[in-house]
Amino acid sequence: MLEVGNEEAVTAAALERIAGEEGLPDAERARAEGTVTADTAEALAHLVDPFDLVSEVPGVELRQASWSAERVGRDPDSPDWDLDEDDDAVAEEDGEETTVG
């Protein structure tokens, strides 16, 4: 789980990154700017490369990555928000391979 504390800053950073991409066709640049402006998760995806996150981890090969986001009303003090609750079930279902999504 990731909490974005300043959506405007994330969007601005993504727009800056897009502006600095040399050789990007104008139509694609406009589409990318519209996408990151409309969706903070898309802006974050322009800033964070999942392959870079795990490229140096021994024994790990990232074959596919995807982003998903949803707004949730999270109360970190609530006992209903035990973030480790589902981890064991996922590991048991997957056998030797663990899927992180």
Residue, then its C-alpha position, 0 to 999 in steps of 0.5 A: m500500500l502506498e499513500v500519496g500525500n501530495e498529488e499535485a507534486v507527483t503530477a508536476a514531477a511526472l509532467e516535468r519528466i515527460a517534458g524532458e523526454e527527447g524525441l517523444p512525438d507531440a501526439e504521444r506527449a499530449r496523451a501522456e500529459g493528459t493521462v498523468t494529469a487525470d490520474t495520480a497512479e499514472a503520474l506515479a507510473h511515469l516516475v517509478d519503473p518497477f523493473d528498476l525496483v527489483s533489478e538488483v534483487p538476486g533470484v528475481e526476474l520481473r516478467q510483467a508489471s502493472w499498476s492499479a490504484e483505488r482510493v480507500g479510507r484507511d485508518p492506521d489505528s483500526p484493527d480492521w487494517d491488518l496489512d499482513e492478514d492476507d500474506d499467508a493465504v497468498a503464499e499458500e495458494d501460489g505454492e513455490e511462486t509468490t505473486v506480488g501485484 
